[in-house]
Amino acid sequence: MNSKHHAALPEWVLPEVQAGNNCRVLDVGCGGGANIARLLEKFPEGHVTGLDISMLAVDVSIDYNYRAYKDGHCMIVGGNAMQMPLAKEIFDLVTAFETIYYWSSLEYGFVELLRVLKPGGTLVIANERDGLLPEDEVLYKTVGTMRIYHPEEIELSLAEAGFINIQTRIDEQRHFICFTATKPQ
C-alpha cells in the first residue's frame, strides 16, 4: 500500500491540486495512509480525513500518520465509498487514488463524493491505468472484482452525478490518468 511503486501517481497529481491553507480534505480509499501524509504536507494548516473499507488499511493508516492523528490533524475511519459515514458538505477537496476500480458503481460513488463536498469543492480521481492498454482488460478478467474504466466512462459518470468543470489529464507514456471536477456553487 505504501510502496515506492505507488508514489509516482500522487507525485504526478498532487503538485497540480489547489485548495486553501485551512482546507478540509478527504482521501477515499486511503489504503496505507501514504497519501494522507502527502496531503498533510501539502496543506499543513488543513485537516485530512482518510476513509477505507478495510479495517486493516485504517489501522495501517493510523500507524503511518500516528503523530498527525494523535494531534488531531487527521482522522481515519472505516467505511464504504458508496455510503460514507460522513456529514454532507464538509470537505473542500476529495481525492480518490486507485480506488474507483473496486466500486460497485461509479455513479453512486460520485454522487456520494458530491454529497460530502462543499459547494465549489474539488474532486480529484487518479488511476495508474487509463483502460487503453490491452493488458488492462486481461487484468480485469484475472482479478474479477476490479473494473478499469476508459476516460470517457469516468467523464460521463462525473457529469451524470452533477459535477462541472471536468478536466482530464493523461500521462500517455505511463498511462496515468487524473480527473478534476467541481461541485456547483
Contact map, one row per residue, 1 for C-alpha under 8 A:
11100100000000000000000000000011010000000000000000000000000000000000000000000000000000000000000000000000000000000000000000000000000000000000000000000000000000000000000000000000000000000
11110110000000000000000000000011110000000000000000000000000000000000000000000000000000000000000000000000000000000000000000000000000000000000000000000000000000000000000000000000000000000
11111110000000000000000000000000000000000000000000000000000000000000000000000000000000000000000000000000000000000000000000000000000000000000000000000000000000000000000000000000000000000
01111111000000000000000000000000000000000000000000000000000000000000000000000000000000000000000000000000000000000000000000000000000000000000000000000000000000000000000000000000000000000
00111111000000000000000000000000000000000000000000000000000000000000000000000000000000000000000000000000000000000000000000000000000000000000000000000000000000000000000000000000000000000
11111111110000000000000000000000000000000000000000000000000000000000000000000000000000000000000000000000000000000000000000000000000000000000000000000000000000000000000000000000000000000
01111111111000000000000000000000000000000000000000000000000000000000000000000000000000000000000000000000000000000000000000000000000000000000000000000000000000000000000000000000000000000
00011111111100000000000000000000000000000000000000000000000000000000000000000000000000000000000000000000000000000000000000000000000000000000000000000000000000000000000000000000000000000
00000111111110000000000000000000000000000000000000000000000000000000000000000000000000000000000000000000000000000000000000000111000000000000000000000000000000000000000000000001000000000
00000111111111000000000000000000001000000000000000000000000000000000000000000000000000000000000010000000000000000000000000000100000000000000000000000000000000000000000000000000000000000
00000011111111100000000000000000000000000000000000000000000000000000000000000000000000000000000000000000000000000000000000000000000000000000000000000000000000000000000000000000000000000
00000001111111100000000000000000000000000000000000000000000000000000000000000000000000000000000000000000000000000000000000000000000000000000000000000000000000000000000000000000000000000
00000000111111111000000000000000000000000000000000000000000000000000000000000000000000000000000000000000000000000000000000000100000000000000000000000000000000000000000000000000010000000
00000000011111111000000000000000000000000000000000000000000000000000000000000000000000000000000000000000000000000000000000000000000000000000000000000000000000000000000000000000000000000
00000000001111111000000000000000000000000000000000000000000000000000000000000000000000000000000000000000000000000000000000000000000000000000000000000000000000000000000000000000000000000
00000000000011111100000000000000000000000000000000000000000000000000000000000000000000000000000000000000000000000000000000000000000000000000000000000000000000000000000000000000000000000
00000000000011111110000000000000000000000000000000000000000000000000000000000000000000000000000000000000000000000000000000000000000000000000000000000000000000000000000000000000000000000
00000000000000011111000000000000000000000000000000000000000000000000000000000000000000000000000000000000000000000000000000000000000000000000000000000000000000000000000000000000000000000
00000000000000001111101000000000000000000000000000000000000000000000000000000000000000000001100000000000000000000000000000000000000000000000000000000000000000000000000000000000000000000
00000000000000000111111000000000000000000010000000000000000000000000000000000000000000000000000000000000000000000000000000000000000000000000000000000000000000000000000000000000000000000
00000000000000000011111000000000000000000011110000000000000000000000000000000000000000000000000000000000000000000000000000000000000000000000000000000000000000000000000000000000000000000
00000000000000000001111100000000000000000010111000000000000000000000000000000000000000000000000000000000000000000000000000000000000000000000000000000000000000000000000000000000000000000
00000000000000000011111110000000000000000010111000000000000000000000000000000000000000000011100000000000000000000000000000000000000000000000000000000000000000000000000000000000000000000
00000000000000000000011111000000000000000000011110000000000000000000000000000000000000000111100000000000000000000000000000000000000000000000000000000000000000000000000000000000000000000
00000000000000000000001111100000000000100000011110000000000000000000000000000000000000000011111000000000000000000000000000000000000000000000000000000000000000000000000000000000000000000
00000000000000000000000111110000000000000000000111100000000000000000000000000000000000000010111000000000000000000000000000000000000000000000000000000000000000000000000000000000000000000
00000000000000000000000011111100001100000000000111100000000000000000000000000000000000000000011110000000000000000000000000000000000000000000000000000000000000000000000000000000000000000
00000000000000000000000001111100000000000000000001110000000000000000000000000000100000000000011110100000000000000000000000000000000000000000000000000000000000000000000000000000000000000
00000000000000000000000000111110000000000000000001111000000000000000000000000000100000000000000111100000000000000000000000000000000000000000000000000000000000000000000000000000000000000
00000000000000000000000000111111111100000000000001110000110010000000000000000000000000000000000110000000000000000000000000000000000000000000000000000000000000000000000000000000000000000
11000000000000000000000000001111110000000000000000010100110110000000000000000000000000000000000000000000000000000000000000000000000000000000000000000000000000000000000000000000000000000
11000000000000000000000000000111110000000000000000000000110110010000000000000000000000000000000000000000000000000000000000000000000000000000000000000000000000000000000000000000000000000
01000000000000000000000000000111111110000000000001000000110111011000000000000000000000000000000000000000000000000000000000000000000000000000000000000000000000000000000000000000000000000
11000000000000000000000000000111111111000000000000000000000010010000000000000000000000000000000000000000000000000000000000000000000000000000000000000000000000000000000000000000000000000
00000000010000000000000000100100111111100000000000000000000000000000000000000000000000000000000000000000000000000000000000000000000000000000000000000000000000000000000000000000000000000
00000000000000000000000000100100111111110000000111000000000010001000000000000000000000000000000000000000000000000000000000000000000000000000000000000000000000000000000000000000000000000
00000000000000000000000000000000111111111000000000000000000000011000000000000000000000000000000000000000000000000000000000000000000000000000000000000000000000000000000000000000000000000
00000000000000000000000000000000011111111100000000000000000000000000000000000000000000000000000000000000000000000000000000000000000000000000000000000000000000000000000000000000000000000
00000000000000000000000010000000001111111110000100000000000000000000000000000000000000000000000000000000000000000000000000000000000000000000000000000000000000000000000000000000000000000
00000000000000000000000000000000000111111111011100000000000000000000000010000000000000000000000000000000000000000000000000000000000000000000000000000000000000000000000000000000000000000
00000000000000000000000000000000000011111111000000000000000000000000000000000000000000000000000000000000000000000000000000000000000000000000000000000000000000000000000000000000000000000
00000000000000000000000000000000000001111111000000000000000000000000000000000000000000000000000000000000000000000000000000000000000000000000000000000000000000000000000000000000000000000
00000000000000000001111000000000000000111111111000000000000000000000000000000000000000000000000000000000000000000000000000000000000000000000000000000000000000000000000000000000000000000
00000000000000000000100000000000000000011111111000000000000000000000000000000000000000000000000000000000000000000000000000000000000000000000000000000000000000000000000000000000000000000
00000000000000000000111000000000000000000011111000000000000000000000000000000000000000000000000000000000000000000000000000000000000000000000000000000000000000000000000000000000000000000
00000000000000000000111110000000000000010011111100000000000000000000000010000000000000000000000000000000000000000000000000000000000000000000000000000000000000000000000000000000000000000
00000000000000000000011110000000000000010011111110000000000000000000000011000000000000000000000000000000000000000000000000000000000000000000000000000000000000000000000000000000000000000
00000000000000000000000111100000000100110000011111000000000000000000000011100000000000000000000000000000000000000000000000000000000000000000000000000000000000000000000000000000000000000
00000000000000000000000111100000000100000000001111100000000000000000000001111000000000000000000000000000000000000000000000000000000000000000000000000000000000000000000000000000000000000
00000000000000000000000001111100100100000000000111110000010010000000000001111000000000000000000000000000000000000000000000000000000000000000000000000000000000000000000000000000000000000
00000000000000000000000001111100000000000000000011111000010000000000000000011111100000000000000000000000000000000000000000000000000000000000000000000000000000000000000000000000000000000
00000000000000000000000000011110000000000000000001111110110000000000000000001111100000000000000000000000000000000000000000000000000000000000000000000000000000000000000000000000000000000
00000000000000000000000000001000000000000000000000111110100000000000000000000111100000000000000000000000000000000000000000000000000000000000000000000000000000000000000000000000000000000
00000000000000000000000000000010000000000000000000011111110000000000000000000110000000000000000000000000000000000000000000000000000000000000000000000000000000000000000000000000000000000
00000000000000000000000000000000000000000000000000011111111000000000000000000100000000000000000000000000000000000000000000000000000000000000000000000000000000000000000000000000000000000
00000000000000000000000000000000000000000000000000000111111100000000000000000000000000000000000000000000000000000000000000000000000000000000000000000000000000000000000000000000000000000
00000000000000000000000000000111100000000000000000011111111110000000000000000000000000000000000000000000000000000000000000000000000000000000000000000000000000000000000000000000000000000
00000000000000000000000000000111100000000000000001110111111111000000000000011100000000000000000000000000000000000000000000000000000000000000000000000000000000000000000000000000000000000
00000000000000000000000000000000000000000000000000000011111111100000000000000000000000000000000000000000000000000000000000000000000000000000000000000000000000000000000000000000000000000
00000000000000000000000000000011100000000000000000000001111111110000000000000000000000000000000000000000000000000000000000000000000000000000000000000000000000000000000000000000000000000
00000000000000000000000000000111110100000000000001000000111111111000000000010000000000000000000000000000000000000000000000000000000000000000000000000000000000000000000000000000000000000
00000000000000000000000000000000100000000000000000000000011111111100100000010000000000000000000000000000000000000000000000000000000000000000000000000000000000000000000000000000000000000
00000000000000000000000000000000000000000000000000000000001111111100000000000000000000000000000000000000000000000000000000000000000000000000000000000000000000000000000000000000000000000
00000000000000000000000000000001110010000000000000000000000111111100000000000000000000000000000000000000000000000000000000000000000000000000000000000000000000000000000000000000000000000
00000000000000000000000000000000100110000000000000000000000011111111100000000000000000000000000000000000000000000000000000000000000000000000000000000000000000000000000000000000000000000
00000000000000000000000000000000000000000000000000000000000001111111110000000000000000000000000000000000000000000000000000000000000000000000000000000000000000000000000000000000000000000
00000000000000000000000000000000000000000000000000000000000000001111111000000000000000000000000000000000000000000000000000000000000000000000000000000000000000000000000000000000000000000
00000000000000000000000000000000000000000000000000000000000000001111111111000000000000000000000000000000000000000000000000000000000000000000000000000000000000000000000000000000000000000
00000000000000000000000000000000000000000000000000000000000001001111111111110000000000000000000000000000000000000000000000000000000000000000000000000000000000000000000000000000000000000
00000000000000000000000000000000000000000000000000000000000000000111111110000000000000000000000000000000000000000000000000000000000000000000000000000000000000000000000000000000000000000
00000000000000000000000000000000000000000000000000000000000000000011111111000000000000000000000000000000000000000000000000000000000000000000000000000000000000000000000000000000000000000
00000000000000000000000000000000000000000000000000000000000000000001111111100000000000000000000000000000000000000000000000000000000000000000000000000000000000000000000000000000000000000
00000000000000000000000000000000000000010000011100000000000000000001111111100000000000000000000000000000000000000000000000000000000000000000000000000000000000000000000000000000000000000
00000000000000000000000000000000000000000000001111000000000000000001101111110000000000000000000000000000000000000000000000000000000000000000000000000000000000000000000000000000000000000
00000000000000000000000000000000000000000000000111000000000000000000100111111000000000000000000000000000000000000000000000000000000000000000000000000000000000000000000000000000000000000
00000000000000000000000000000000000000000000000011100000010011000000100001111100000000000000000000000000000000000000000000000000000000000000000000000000000000000000000000000000000000000
00000000000000000000000000000000000000000000000011110000010000000000000000111110000000000000000000000000000000000000000000000000000000000000000000000000000000000000000000000000000000000
00000000000000000000000000000000000000000000000000111110010000000000000000011111000000000000000000000000000000000000000000000000000000000000000000000000000000000000000000000000000000000
00000000000000000000000000000000000000000000000000111100000000000000000000001111101110000000000000000000000000000000000000000000000000000000000000000000000000000000000000000000000000000
00000000000000000000000000000000000000000000000000111000000000000000000000000111111100000000000000000000000000000000000000000000000000000000000000000000000000000000000000000000000000000
00000000000000000000000000011000000000000000000000111000000000000000000000000011111100000000000000000010000010011000000000000000000000000000000000000000000000000000000000000000000000000
00000000000000000000000000000000000000000000000000000000000000000000000000000001111100000000000000000011100110010000000000000000000000000000000000000000000000000000000000000000000000000
00000000000000000000000000000000000000000000000000000000000000000000000000000011111110000000000000000000000010010000000000000000000000000000000000000000000000000000000000000000000000000
00000000000000000000000000000000000000000000000000000000000000000000000000000011111111000000000000000000000000010000000000000000000000000000000000000000000000000000000000000000000000000
00000000000000000000000000000000000000000000000000000000000000000000000000000010001111100000000000000000000000000000000000000000000000000000000000000000000000000000000000000000000000000
00000000000000000000000000000000000000000000000000000000000000000000000000000000000111110000000000000000000000000001000000000000000000000000000000000000000000000000000000000000000000000
00000000000000000000000000000000000000000000000000000000000000000000000000000000000011111100000000000000000000000001000000000000000000000000000000000000000000000000000000000000000000000
00000000000000000000000000000000000000000000000000000000000000000000000000000000000001111100000000000000000000000011110000000000000000000000000000000000000000000000000000000000000000000
00000000000000000000000000000000000000000000000000000000000000000000000000000000000000111110000000000000000000000011111000000000000000000000000000000000000000000000000000000000000000000
00000000000000000000000100000000000000000000000000000000000000000000000000000000000000111111000000000000000000000001110000000000000000000000000000000000000000000000000000000000000000000
00000000000000000000001111000000000000000000000000000000000000000000000000000000000000001111110000000000000000000001110010000000000000000000000000000000000000000000000000000000000000000
00000000000000000010001110000000000000000000000000000000000000000000000000000000000000000111110000000000000000000000110111000000000000000000000000000000000000000000000000000000000000000
00000000000000000010001111000000000000000000000000000000000000000000000000000000000000000011111000000000000000000000100011110000000000000000000000000000000000000000000000000000000000000
00000000000000000000000011110000000000000000000000000000000000000000000000000000000000000011111100000000000000001000100011110000000000000000000000000000000000000000000000000000000000000
00000000000000000000000011110000000000000000000000000000000000000000000000000000000000000000111110000000000000000000000000111100000000000000000000000000000000000000000000000000000000000
00000000000000000000000000111100000000000000000000000000000000000000000000000000000000000000011111110000000000000000000000011100000000000000000000000000000000000000000000000000000000000
00000000010000000000000000111100000000000000000000000000000000000000000000000000000000000000001111110000000000000000000000001110000000000000000000000000000000000000000000000000000000000
00000000000000000000000000001000000000000000000000000000000000000000000000000000000000000000000111111000000000000000000000001111000000000000000000000000000000000000000000000000000000000
00000000000000000000000000011000000000000000000000000000000000000000000000000000000000000000000111111110000000000000000000000010000000000000000000000000000000000000000000000000000000000
00000000000000000000000000000000000000000000000000000000000000000000000000000000000000000000000111111110010000000000000000000000000000000000000000100000000000000000000000000000000000000
00000000000000000000000000000000000000000000000000000000000000000000000000000000000000000000000001111110000000000000000000000000000000000000000001111000000000000000000000000000000000000
00000000000000000000000000000000000000000000000000000000000000000000000000000000000000000000000000111111000000000000000000000000000000000000000011100000000000000000000000000000000000000
00000000000000000000000000000000000000000000000000000000000000000000000000000000110000000000000000111111110010000000000000000000000000000000000000000000000000000000000000000000000000000
00000000000000000000000000000000000000000000000000000000000000000000000000000000010000000000000000000111110000000000000000000000000000000000000000000000000000000000000000000000000000000
00000000000000000000000000000000000000000000000000000000000000000000000000000000010000000000000000000011111110000000000000000000000000000000000000000000000000000000000000000000000000000
00000000000000000000000000000000000000000000000000000000000000000000000000000000000000000000000000010011111111000000000000000000000000000000000000000000010010000000000000000000000000000
00000000000000000000000000000000000000000000000000000000000000000000000000000000000000000000000000000000111111100000000000000000000000000000000000000000000011011000000000000000000000000
00000000000000000000000000000000000000000000000000000000000000000000000000000000010000000000000000000000111111110000000000000000000000000000000000000000000000001000000000000000000000000
00000000000000000000000000000000000000000000000000000000000000000000000000000000111000000000000000000010111111111000000000000000000000000000000000000000000000000000000000000000000000000
00000000000000000000000000000000000000000000000000000000000000000000000000000000000000000000000000000000011111111100000000000000000000000000000000000000000011001000000000000000000000000
00000000000000000000000000000000000000000000000000000000000000000000000000000000000000000000000000000000001111111110000000000000000000000000000000000000000000001100000000000000000000000
00000000000000000000000000000000000000000000000000000000000000000000000000000000111100000000000000000000000111111111000000000000000000000000000000000000000000000000000000000000000000000
00000000000000000000000000000000000000000000000000000000000000000000000000000000100000000000010000000000000011111111100000100000000000000000000000000000000000000000000000000000000000000
00000000000000000000000000000000000000000000000000000000000000000000000000000000000000000000000000000000000001111111100000000000000000000000000000000000000000001110000000000000000000100
00000000000000000000000000000000000000000000000000000000000000000000000000000000000000011000000000000000000000111111110000000000000000000000000000000000000000000000000000000000000000000
00000000000000000000000000000000000000000000000000000000000000000000000000000000000001111110000000000000000000011111110000000000000000000000000000000000000000000000000000000000000000000
00000000000000000000000000000000000000000000000000000000000000000000000000000000000000011111110000000000000000001111111111100000000000000000000000000000000000000000000000000000000000100
00000000000000000000000000000000000000000000000000000000000000000000000000000000000000011111000000000000000000000011111110000000000000000000000000000000000000000000000000000000000000100
00000000000000000000000000000000000000000000000000000000000000000000000000000000000000001000000000000000000000000000111110000000000000000000000000000000000000000000000000000000000000111
00000000000000000000000000000000000000000000000000000000000000000000000000000000000000000001000000000000000000000000111111000000000000000000000000000000000000000000000000000000000001111
00000000000000000000000000000000000000000000000000000000000000000000000000000000000000000011110000000000000000000000111111100000000000000000000000000000000000000000000000000000000001110
00000000000000000000000000000000000000000000000000000000000000000000000000000000000000000001110000000000000000000000100111110000000000000000000000000000000000000000000000000000000111100
00000000000000000000000000000000000000000000000000000000000000000000000000000000000000000000111000000000000000001000100011111000000000000000000000000000000000000000000000000000001111100
00000000000000000000000000000000000000000000000000000000000000000000000000000000000000000000111100000000000000000000000001111100000000000000000000000000000000000000000000000000011110000
00000000000000000000000000000000000000000000000000000000000000000000000000000000000000000000001111000000000000000000000000111110000000000000000000000000000000000000000000000000011100000
00000000110010000000000000000000000000000000000000000000000000000000000000000000000000000000001111000000000000000000000000011111000000000000000000000000000000000000000000000001111000000
00000000100000000000000000000000000000000000000000000000000000000000000000000000000000000000000011100000000000000000000000001111110000000000000000000000000000000000000000000001110000000
00000000100000000000000000000000000000000000000000000000000000000000000000000000000000000000000001000000000000000000000000000111110000000000000000000000000000000000000000000111100000000
00000000000000000000000000000000000000000000000000000000000000000000000000000000000000000000000000000000000000000000000000000011111100010000000000010000000000000000000000000011100000000
00000000000000000000000000000000000000000000000000000000000000000000000000000000000000000000000000000000000000000000000000000011111110000000000000011110000000000000000001000011100000000
00000000000000000000000000000000000000000000000000000000000000000000000000000000000000000000000000000000000000000000000000000000111110011000000000011110000000000000000000000000000000000
00000000000000000000000000000000000000000000000000000000000000000000000000000000000000000000000000000000000000000000000000000000111111010000000000000100000000000000000000000010000000000
00000000000000000000000000000000000000000000000000000000000000000000000000000000000000000000000000000000000000000000000000000000011111111000000000000000000000000000000000000000000000000
00000000000000000000000000000000000000000000000000000000000000000000000000000000000000000000000000000000000000000000000000000000000111111100000000000000000000000000000000000000000000000
00000000000000000000000000000000000000000000000000000000000000000000000000000000000000000000000000000000000000000000000000000000000011111110000000000000000000000000000000000000000000000
00000000000000000000000000000000000000000000000000000000000000000000000000000000000000000000000000000000000000000000000000000000101111111111000000010000000000000000000000000000000000000
00000000000000000000000000000000000000000000000000000000000000000000000000000000000000000000000000000000000000000000000000000000001011111111100000010000000000000000000000000000000000000
00000000000000000000000000000000000000000000000000000000000000000000000000000000000000000000000000000000000000000000000000000000000001111111110000000000000000000000000000000000000000000
00000000000000000000000000000000000000000000000000000000000000000000000000000000000000000000000000000000000000000000000000000000000000111111111000000000000000000000000000000000000000000
00000000000000000000000000000000000000000000000000000000000000000000000000000000000000000000000000000000000000000000000000000000000000011111111111110000000000000000000000000000000000000
00000000000000000000000000000000000000000000000000000000000000000000000000000000000000000000000000000000000000000000000000000000000000001111111100000000000000000000000000000000000000000
00000000000000000000000000000000000000000000000000000000000000000000000000000000000000000000000000000000000000000000000000000000000000000111111100000000000000000000000000000000000000000
00000000000000000000000000000000000000000000000000000000000000000000000000000000000000000000000000000000000000000000000000000000000000000011111111000000000000000000000000000000000000000
00000000000000000000000000000000000000000000000000000000000000000000000000000000000000000000000000000000000000000000000000000000000000000001111111100000000000000000000000000000000000000
00000000000000000000000000000000000000000000000000000000000000000000000000000000000000000000000000000100000000000000000000000000000000000001001111100000000000000000000000000000000000000
00000000000000000000000000000000000000000000000000000000000000000000000000000000000000000000000000001100000000000000000000000000000000000001001111110000000000000000000000000000000000000
00000000000000000000000000000000000000000000000000000000000000000000000000000000000000000000000000011100000000000000000000000000000000000001000111111000000000000000000000000000000000000
00000000000000000000000000000000000000000000000000000000000000000000000000000000000000000000000000001000000000000000000000000000111000011001000001111100000000000000000000000000000000000
00000000000000000000000000000000000000000000000000000000000000000000000000000000000000000000000000001000000000000000000000000000011000000000000000111110110000000000000000000000000000000
00000000000000000000000000000000000000000000000000000000000000000000000000000000000000000000000000000000000000000000000000000000011100000000000000011111110000000000000000000000000000000
00000000000000000000000000000000000000000000000000000000000000000000000000000000000000000000000000000000000000000000000000000000011000000000000000001111111000000000000100000000100000000
00000000000000000000000000000000000000000000000000000000000000000000000000000000000000000000000000000000000000000000000000000000000000000000000000000111111100000000000000000000000000000
00000000000000000000000000000000000000000000000000000000000000000000000000000000000000000000000000000000000000000000000000000000000000000000000000001111111110000000000000000000000000000
00000000000000000000000000000000000000000000000000000000000000000000000000000000000000000000000000000000010000000000000000000000000000000000000000001111111111000000000000000000000000000
00000000000000000000000000000000000000000000000000000000000000000000000000000000000000000000000000000000000000000000000000000000000000000000000000000011111111100000010000000000001000000
00000000000000000000000000000000000000000000000000000000000000000000000000000000000000000000000000000000000000000000000000000000000000000000000000000001111111110000000000000000000000000
00000000000000000000000000000000000000000000000000000000000000000000000000000000000000000000000000000000011001000000000000000000000000000000000000000000111111111000000000000000000000000
00000000000000000000000000000000000000000000000000000000000000000000000000000000000000000000000000000000001001000000000000000000000000000000000000000000011111111111010000000000000010000
00000000000000000000000000000000000000000000000000000000000000000000000000000000000000000000000000000000000000000000000000000000000000000000000000000000001111111111010000000000000000000
00000000000000000000000000000000000000000000000000000000000000000000000000000000000000000000000000000000001000000000000000000000000000000000000000000000000111111110000000000000000000000
00000000000000000000000000000000000000000000000000000000000000000000000000000000000000000000000000000000001101100100000000000000000000000000000000000000000011111110000000000000000000000
00000000000000000000000000000000000000000000000000000000000000000000000000000000000000000000000000000000000000100100000000000000000000000000000000000000000001111111000000000000000000110
00000000000000000000000000000000000000000000000000000000000000000000000000000000000000000000000000000000000000000100000000000000000000000000000000000000000001111111110000000000000011110
00000000000000000000000000000000000000000000000000000000000000000000000000000000000000000000000000000000000000000000000000000000000000000000000000000000000001100111110000000000000011110
00000000000000000000000000000000000000000000000000000000000000000000000000000000000000000000000000000000000000000000000000000000000000000000000000000000000000000011111000000000000111000
00000000000000000000000000000000000000000000000000000000000000000000000000000000000000000000000000000000000000000000000000000000000000000000000000000000001001100011111100000000001111000
00000000000000000000000000000000000000000000000000000000000000000000000000000000000000000000000000000000000000000000000000000000000000000000000000000000000000000000111110000000001110000
00000000000000000000000000000000000000000000000000000000000000000000000000000000000000000000000000000000000000000000000000000000000000000000000000000010000000000000011111000000111100000
00000000000000000000000000000000000000000000000000000000000000000000000000000000000000000000000000000000000000000000000000000000000000000000000000000000000000000000001111100000111000000
00000000000000000000000000000000000000000000000000000000000000000000000000000000000000000000000000000000000000000000000000000000010000000000000000000000000000000000000111110011110000000
00000000000000000000000000000000000000000000000000000000000000000000000000000000000000000000000000000000000000000000000000000000000000000000000000000000000000000000000011111111100000000
00000000000000000000000000000000000000000000000000000000000000000000000000000000000000000000000000000000000000000000000000000000000000000000000000000000000000000000000001111111000000000
00000000000000000000000000000000000000000000000000000000000000000000000000000000000000000000000000000000000000000000000000000000000000000000000000000000000000000000000000111110000000000
00000000000000000000000000000000000000000000000000000000000000000000000000000000000000000000000000000000000000000000000000000001000000000000000000000000000000000000000000111111000000000
00000000000000000000000000000000000000000000000000000000000000000000000000000000000000000000000000000000000000000000000000000001110100000000000000000000000000000000000001111111100000000
00000000100000000000000000000000000000000000000000000000000000000000000000000000000000000000000000000000000000000000000000000111110000000000000000000000000000000000000001110111110000000
00000000000000000000000000000000000000000000000000000000000000000000000000000000000000000000000000000000000000000000000000000111110000000000000000000010000000000000000111100011111000000
00000000000010000000000000000000000000000000000000000000000000000000000000000000000000000000000000000000000000000000000000011110000000000000000000000000000000000000000111000001111100000
00000000000000000000000000000000000000000000000000000000000000000000000000000000000000000000000000000000000000000000000000111100000000000000000000000000001000000000011110000000111110000
00000000000000000000000000000000000000000000000000000000000000000000000000000000000000000000000000000000000000000000000001111000000000000000000000000000000000000000111100000000011111000
00000000000000000000000000000000000000000000000000000000000000000000000000000000000000000000000000000000000000000000000001110000000000000000000000000000000001000011111000000000001111100
00000000000000000000000000000000000000000000000000000000000000000000000000000000000000000000000000000000000000000000000111100000000000000000000000000000000000000011110000000000000111110
00000000000000000000000000000000000000000000000000000000000000000000000000000000000000000000000000000000000000000100111111100000000000000000000000000000000000000111000000000000000011111
00000000000000000000000000000000000000000000000000000000000000000000000000000000000000000000000000000000000000000000001110000000000000000000000000000000000000000111000000000000000001111
00000000000000000000000000000000000000000000000000000000000000000000000000000000000000000000000000000000000000000000001100000000000000000000000000000000000000000000000000000000000000111
